Amino acid sequence: MSESLLQSDKPKTPVLHEKESPSTEAGQKKRKGTLWLKLSAWVGVVALMVLALLGIMARARTTENLQKQADQVNAARTVSVVKPGEAPAILSIDLPGQTQAYMQASVFAQTTGYLKKWNFEMGSQVKEGDVLAEIDTPQVDEQLNQAQATLKQAQAGFDLARSTDQRDQDLFQRKVIARQDFDNAESDFRAKEATVNADEAVVMRLQALESFKILKAPFDGIVTVRNTDIGAMVNAGSGNPLFIVARVKPLRIYINVPESMAHQVAVGDKADLKFNEFPDRTIPGKVVRTAGAIDPTSRTLLTEVEVPNENGELFPGAYMQVRLSTGASKQSLLLPANTLLFRPEGTMVGVVGADHKVKLKKIKIGKDLGTHLEIVQGLSPTDQVIVNPSSSLATGQTVKVQGSQDEKELAAASP
């Protein structure tokens, strides 16, 4: 019994299975977590290396492409060139113009009445003094008759006053009448004289109105407008002309010459006129006068050109092109207008040197001749100027010059 008690008093040690051991399970979890972290780190490093390699390769390809493009642009750019031509002794410029009548007058009515008749239709040739029309003025006629009658009455009173004054003057000298009687006769004579002068002025005014009944041509020309007809009411000072007469032999043409050519324009310079109505003809004209001052708004010189028009085939108001020929500046050159480069430093051109390198030169333009320009400074006759230059053209670029045949064709294009 005592042995059984002793055995029962011994502590019992629990028996644990291997799968139920806490230390074994925690170790396994720890090893798994460490392995996963290492694997993730290696995957991240490999991914970064792959991305970095791809970026380097892409950048290398881009750099290579850009370099190839730059090499192609610098090495394979082909340009056309032209050498400046010497400006001729006479330069020509085409300017728009419009013909105008040498003289033009609007014929108005200066008296009131009704149109009695007209003698010339629109387009008729007239001579100075020809009667264009007559106006019937019954009211003015009656006023004139009345004024003439009043003048006769005043003249009779004036004649009596003058006789009385002469008689009283003789009697006063012989001391037959008093001084007051003589003064009264003298005053009456002067008053009657003033009345006659006033009535004569009225008659003259009405006679002038009567003369306006006849409308005459002011100069040789052509009737371009007729604004009335027989029986029409005519009002003096209405503002509407009854006829317009224009002189078309010769004709005037006004053109605006650019300021750069103003000092070369002189009276007598040749001007050739081209009309759309006469495409195969050039009609000669000449400069007859200039304004002598530059218009500050348009920066041009107003110039008048005259064309004889003896046969009257040219009409006023027609549009045409005027080719004006003036003297050129000394030692000036000509360049096509499509060679210019506009930079902040000013107007420039690209010149190709013997080493095929581009050099930008600043130039000074004289006259603008449309398709060509006069160059007065910055170029020499031997320079090879690039035609249609690229906006990216810069000094130092290497270019290849196009064949000489194109160069000859460009050089041959001169005004």
C-alpha positions in Angstrom: 0.0 0.0 0.0 2.8 2.3 0.8 4.5 1.7 -2.5 1.3 2.5 -4.3 1.1 5.7 -2.5 4.7 6.5 -3.3 4.1 5.9 -6.9 1.0 8.0 -6.9 2.9 10.9 -5.4 5.4 11.1 -8.3 4.6 13.8 -10.9 3.3 12.6 -14.2 5.1 13.9 -17.3 2.7 14.5 -20.2 3.6 12.8 -23.4 3.5 15.2 -26.5 3.3 14.1 -30.1 5.8 15.6 -32.6 3.0 17.4 -34.5 1.7 18.9 -31.4 5.2 20.4 -30.5 4.9 24.2 -30.4 8.6 24.8 -31.0 8.6 22.7 -34.2 5.6 24.5 -35.8 6.9 28.0 -35.1 10.3 27.1 -36.6 8.7 25.9 -39.8 6.6 29.1 -40.1 9.7 31.2 -39.5 11.7 29.4 -42.2 8.9 29.7 -44.7 8.6 33.5 -44.1 12.3 34.0 -44.5 12.4 32.0 -47.7 9.4 34.0 -49.1 11.1 37.3 -48.3 14.4 36.2 -50.0 12.5 35.1 -53.0 10.5 38.4 -53.3 13.7 40.4 -52.9 15.4 38.5 -55.7 12.4 38.9 -57.9 12.4 42.7 -57.3 16.1 43.0 -58.0 15.7 41.0 -61.2 12.7 43.2 -62.3 14.6 46.4 -61.6 17.5 45.1 -63.6 15.3 44.1 -66.5 13.5 47.6 -66.4 16.9 49.4 -66.3 18.2 47.3 -69.2 15.1 48.0 -71.2 15.3 51.8 -70.5 19.0 51.9 -71.5 18.3 50.0 -74.7 15.4 52.3 -75.6 17.4 55.4 -74.9 20.3 54.1 -76.9 17.9 53.4 -79.9 16.4 56.9 -79.6 19.8 58.5 -79.4 21.0 56.5 -82.4 17.9 57.4 -84.5 18.3 61.1 -83.6 21.9 61.0 -84.5 21.1 59.3 -87.8 18.4 62.0 -88.6 20.8 64.8 -87.7 23.5 63.2 -89.8 21.1 62.9 -92.7 20.0 66.5 -92.4 23.5 67.8 -92.1 25.0 65.6 -94.7 22.2 65.1 -97.3 20.6 68.7 -97.3 20.6 69.8 -101.0 20.0 73.5 -101.7 19.6 75.5 -104.9 21.7 78.7 -105.2 21.7 81.8 -107.4 24.2 84.5 -107.9 23.1 88.1 -107.6 22.7 89.8 -110.9 23.8 93.4 -111.6 20.9 95.9 -111.6 20.4 97.4 -115.1 20.7 101.1 -115.7 16.9 101.3 -115.8 14.7 99.6 -113.2 11.0 98.9 -113.8 8.2 98.4 -111.3 4.6 97.4 -111.9 2.0 99.5 -110.0 -1.8 99.5 -110.2 -3.5 102.6 -111.5 -6.9 103.9 -112.7 -7.6 106.3 -115.5 -9.2 109.7 -114.8 -10.6 112.4 -117.1 -8.1 115.2 -117.6 -10.9 117.6 -116.7 -14.4 116.9 -115.5 -17.2 119.4 -114.7 -20.7 119.0 -113.4 -23.2 121.4 -115.1 -25.8 122.6 -112.6 -28.9 124.8 -113.0 -28.5 128.3 -111.6 -32.1 129.3 -112.2 -35.5 127.7 -111.5 -37.8 126.6 -114.2 -38.6 123.7 -116.6 -36.3 122.1 -119.1 -37.3 123.3 -122.5 -35.0 121.1 -124.6 -31.6 119.3 -124.5 -29.3 119.0 -127.5 -26.7 116.3 -126.5 -27.2 112.8 -125.3 -24.9 110.8 -123.1 -21.7 109.9 -125.0 -21.9 112.8 -127.3 -18.8 114.8 -128.2 -19.1 118.5 -127.5 -17.1 121.6 -128.1 -16.5 124.5 -125.7 -19.6 126.8 -125.8 -22.0 124.2 -127.3 -25.5 124.6 -125.9 -26.3 121.5 -123.9 -29.9 122.5 -122.9 -32.3 125.4 -122.5 -34.5 126.1 -119.4 -37.9 127.8 -119.6 -38.2 130.3 -116.7 -41.6 132.2 -116.8 -41.3 133.3 -113.2 -37.9 134.9 -113.8 -39.1 136.4 -117.0 -41.9 138.2 -115.2 -39.6 139.4 -112.5 -37.2 140.8 -115.1 -40.0 142.7 -116.9 -41.2 144.1 -113.6 -37.7 145.2 -112.6 -37.1 146.8 -116.0 -40.3 148.8 -115.6 -39.3 149.9 -112.1 -36.0 151.0 -113.5 -37.6 153.1 -116.2 -39.8 154.8 -113.6 -36.8 155.5 -111.4 -34.9 156.7 -114.4 -37.6 159.3 -115.2 -37.6 160.6 -111.6 -33.8 160.7 -111.7 -33.8 162.8 -115.0 -36.3 165.3 -113.4 -34.3 165.6 -110.2 -31.1 166.1 -112.2 -32.7 168.9 -114.3 -34.1 170.5 -111.2 -30.8 170.4 -109.4 -29.0 172.0 -112.4 -31.6 174.8 -112.6 -31.5 175.5 -108.8 -27.7 175.5 -108.9 -27.8 178.3 -111.5 -30.5 180.2 -109.5 -28.5 179.9 -106.3 -25.4 181.3 -107.9 -27.4 184.3 -109.0 -28.9 184.5 -105.5 -32.4 184.1 -106.7 -33.2 181.2 -104.3 -32.1 180.5 -100.8 -29.4 178.0 -99.8 -32.0 175.6 -98.3 -34.0 175.3 -101.5 -30.8 174.5 -103.4 -29.8 171.8 -100.7 -33.3 170.2 -101.0 -33.0 169.9 -104.8 -29.4 168.5 -104.4 -30.6 165.9 -101.9 -33.5 164.8 -104.0 -31.2 164.4 -107.0 -28.8 162.2 -105.0 -31.7 160.0 -103.7 -33.1 159.5 -107.2 -29.7 158.5 -108.4 -29.3 155.9 -105.7 -32.7 154.5 -106.5 -31.7 154.1 -110.2 -28.5 152.3 -109.2 -30.4 149.9 -107.0 -33.0 149.2 -109.7 -30.2 148.6 -112.2 -28.6 146.0 -109.9 -31.9 144.2 -109.7 -32.3 144.1 -113.4 -28.7 142.9 -113.9 -29.2 140.1 -111.3 -32.4 138.9 -113.2 -30.6 139.2 -116.5 -27.9 136.9 -115.1 -30.5 134.4 -114.1 -31.9 134.7 -117.6 -28.5 133.9 -119.0 -28.4 130.7 -116.9 -31.4 129.5 -119.0 -28.8 128.4 -121.5 -26.5 125.6 -120.3 -23.2 125.5 -122.3 -20.3 123.1 -122.4 -17.3 124.4 -120.4 -14.7 122.8 -122.6 -14.2 120.2 -125.3 -15.1 116.8 -124.2 -17.7 114.1 -123.9 -21.1 114.1 -122.1 -20.8 111.3 -119.7 -24.1 111.9 -117.7 -27.5 113.4 -118.5 -29.7 113.6 -115.5 -32.8 115.5 -116.9 -35.4 115.4 -119.6 -37.8 117.7 -121.4 -40.4 119.2 -119.1 -38.6 118.2 -115.9 -38.7 120.7 -113.0 -35.3 122.4 -112.5 -34.5 123.9 -109.1 -31.6 126.3 -108.7 -29.1 125.0 -106.1 -30.7 121.5 -105.8 -27.3 119.8 -105.8 -28.1 117.5 -108.7 -26.1 118.1 -111.9 -28.0 118.1 -115.1 -25.0 117.1 -117.2 -21.4 115.9 -116.5 -18.8 116.7 -119.2 -15.4 115.1 -119.2 -12.3 115.8 -121.2 -10.7 112.5 -122.1 -7.9 113.7 -124.4 -5.5 113.2 -122.6 -6.2 111.0 -119.6 -4.6 111.1 -116.1 -3.4 108.1 -114.1 -2.4 108.4 -110.5 0.0 105.8 -109.0 1.6 105.5 -105.6 5.4 104.9 -106.0 7.1 103.3 -103.0 9.2 105.5 -100.8 12.4 103.6 -101.8 11.9 104.7 -105.4 10.7 108.2 -104.8 14.0 109.9 -105.4 14.5 108.2 -108.7 11.1 109.3 -110.2 11.4 112.3 -112.4 9.1 114.3 -114.8 9.4 112.7 -118.2 10.1 109.2 -117.1 8.6 106.5 -119.3 5.5 104.6 -118.2 4.0 101.7 -120.1 0.3 100.9 -119.6 -1.3 97.5 -119.8 -5.1 97.2 -120.1 -7.1 94.0 -119.7 -9.2 95.2 -122.8 -6.0 95.3 -124.9 -3.9 92.2 -123.7 -1.6 92.3 -126.7 -0.8 96.0 -126.6 1.3 98.3 -124.5 0.2 102.0 -124.4 2.9 104.5 -123.8 2.6 107.3 -121.2 4.9 109.5 -119.2 5.3 111.1 -115.8 4.1 114.7 -115.9 4.3 115.6 -112.2 4.7 114.3 -108.6 3.3 115.4 -105.3 6.8 116.2 -104.1 6.1 114.8 -100.6 5.8 111.3 -99.1 2.3 110.3 -97.8 2.9 109.5 -94.1 0.1 107.0 -94.1 1.0 104.8 -97.1 4.7 105.8 -97.3 4.4 106.4 -101.0 4.8 109.2 -103.5 1.7 110.2 -105.5 2.7 110.4 -109.1 0.7 111.5 -112.1 1.1 109.8 -115.5 -0.4 111.2 -118.7 -1.5 109.2 -121.8 -2.5 111.1 -125.0 -5.6 109.0 -125.9 -5.9 110.9 -129.2 -8.4 108.4 -130.7 -10.5 108.3 -127.5 -10.4 104.5 -127.2 -9.5 104.6 -123.5 -12.2 105.4 -121.0 -12.0 107.2 -117.7 -12.3 104.9 -114.6 -10.5 101.9 -116.3 -8.1 99.8 -114.2 -4.7 99.0 -115.6 -1.1 98.1 -114.6 1.5 100.8 -115.0 5.1 99.7 -115.6 7.2 102.7 -114.4 10.9 102.8 -115.5 13.3 104.7 -113.3 17.1 104.9 -112.9 18.8 102.3 -110.7 21.2 102.9 -107.9 24.9 102.6 -108.6 26.6 99.3 -107.8 23.3 97.6 -106.8 22.5 93.9 -107.2 19.3 92.0 -107.9 18.1 89.0 -106.0 14.9 86.9 -106.3 12.4 87.6 -103.5 12.4 84.0 -102.4 15.9 84.1 -101.0 15.2 86.2 -97.9 15.4 85.1 -94.3 13.7 87.2 -91.7 15.5 87.1 -88.3 15.4 89.3 -85.2 18.7 90.7 -86.3 17.2 91.9 -89.6 16.8 90.7 -93.2 19.4 88.1 -94.1 20.3 85.6 -96.8 22.2 82.3 -96.7 25.4 82.2 -98.7 27.2 78.9 -99.5 31.0 79.2 -99.3 33.7 77.2 -101.1 33.8 74.7 -98.2 30.1 74.1 -98.6 29.4 75.8 -95.3 26.5 78.2 -94.8 27.1 81.7 -93.7 24.2 84.1 -93.0 24.7 87.6 -94.2 22.7 90.7 -93.3 21.6 92.7 -96.3 20.0 96.1 -97.1 17.2 96.3 -99.6 16.8 99.2 -102.0 13.8 98.9 -104.2 11.1 96.2 -104.0 10.5 95.2 -107.6 7.9 92.5 -106.9 9.5 89.2 -107.8 13.0 90.7 -107.4 14.7 93.0 -104.9 17.4 95.5 -105.3 20.2 94.8 -102.8 22.4 97.9 -102.1 24.5 96.5 -99.3 25.7 93.2 -97.8 26.4 91.0 -100.9 29.0 90.6 -103.6 28.4 89.5 -107.2 30.2 86.2 -106.6 28.1 85.1 -103.6 26.1 81.9 -104.0 22.7 82.7 -102.3 20.4 79.9 -101.2 17.0 79.9 -102.8 13.9 79.0 -100.6 16.0 78.7 -97.5 14.7 76.6 -94.5 13.7 78.6 -91.4 16.2 76.4 -89.5 19.1 77.4 -91.6 22.1 78.5 -89.5 25.7 79.5 -90.0 28.1 76.6 -90.1 25.8 74.0 -91.6 27.1 71.8 -94.4 25.0 71.7 -97.5 25.1 70.2 -101.0 24.6 72.6 -103.9 22.2 71.5 -106.6 23.2 71.1 -110.3 24.4 74.1 -112.3 21.5 73.9 -114.7 19.1 74.9 -112.0 21.4 77.7 -111.0 21.5 79.0 -114.5 17.7 79.0 -114.7 17.4 80.9 -111.5 20.0 83.4 -112.5 18.3 84.0 -115.8 15.1 85.1 -114.0 15.6 88.9 -113.9 13.1 91.7 -114.5 
